[in-house]
Amino acid sequence: MIAFKVPGMTCGGCAASVRRALGAVAGVEDVQIDLDSKDVRVGGTPSADALRTALDKAGFEAEGLPVA
């Protein structure tokens, strides 16, 4: 499980965009989002770089995502 924050996620539409972007990354099996705390947990075997790239393309930044 990889856990990090997405501070720019401010509404349900943002959360859906983040979920969709991360869910499309190879190796992602599960995406859990807590909109109130901005916490995101990703299950599976994705690379942190792939998650970061997907978020960047969707217009979001991650805080606390491990650097490869």
N, C-alpha and C positions, 0 to 999 in steps of 0.2 A: 504494500500500500504506500503510495506517495501522497503526502499531505502538504498543502501550501495554501496561500490566500490569494484572492483575486479582488483587490480593493475597488476596482472600477465596476464591479458587478452590483448594480443598485436596484434592480427590479426583476420581476419574473421573466421578462423578455431577455434581459441580460443573462440570467441564469440558464435559460433555454439555449441561448447562443453558445455559452461556455460548454454546456453539456453536449451539444451537437458537435462542436469543434473537437472536444477531447474524445468523444465517443468514436470519431472517425480515425483516430490515431491507431496505427497497427500495435497490437498487444494490449489495448485497453479492453478490460472485461467488465468494468463497473465504474460509474462516476456518481459520487455522492456530493451534494451541494447543500450547504447551510447558508442561505442568503443573508440572514441576520448577522452572522459573524464573518461572512465572506470566505468561509472555509471550504476547501475543495479536497476531496480524497479520491484518488484514482487507483483502482485495483487492476492487477494484471502485470504485464511485463513491458510496458512502454519505456522508451528512453526519455529522460528529462528534457533533452534537446528537442525531441519530437513534440512533446507537450508544449514547450515554450513556443516553438514555431507555430503550432496550431492556434495557440492563444494570440500570438502576434498577428496572424492573418485575420483573426476574428475581431481584432481591435482591442485586446485586453492584455494587461501585464500581470505577471505572477510575482508574488513575494514569497521568498522562502523555498522556491523550487531548487532542488540540488543542482549544482553546476557540475557537468561531466568533466 
